[in-house]
Amino acid sequence: MNVTDQKYRPMLKDLADEDCLSTGELSMSSTLLRGALFIGIYERLYSAKGRVDFSTLPTPDYLKGYSQPLDPAAVSAIAVARFGECVARKESANAVQLINSLPGSSSEDTIIRGLTPSISGCVPAGETLRLSRQFVRAAIAEGIVGMLRNEGQK
């Protein structure tokens, strides 16, 4: 579903059901929740297939379903997916290792340090981004899932 669809936010909110929490309250940006869902989709549908080379997969049609001119939310969502795809194409094996690593672990830190040159190379010229580990992990998962879902459709 595209992020400009009026049903997008309510459906995303419904996915974060209170029954999923044993105690307390969950608060996160819609971007991180979206990323967490893509990590779950990758783990459930694609990780067992063991694919670690995404360099030859066709690029998804990121504009599909969006009307022109693009809404700022669409521009942002597309930029996240393209960033994740770029890193995953350049560093396929490390991208998969990052998604499979334990969040907050020393392994995650090591993988992200190794990805830093590719991450920098995937930031559009003239742009400066402050990226959290969670954002990088989520964007890479979204990029990988987008490519794998698109595989064989062209």
Helices and strands as residue ranges (DSSP letters): H 8-15, G 18-20, H 30-41, I 42-46, G 47-49, H 72-90, H 92-100, H 106-121, H 133-150
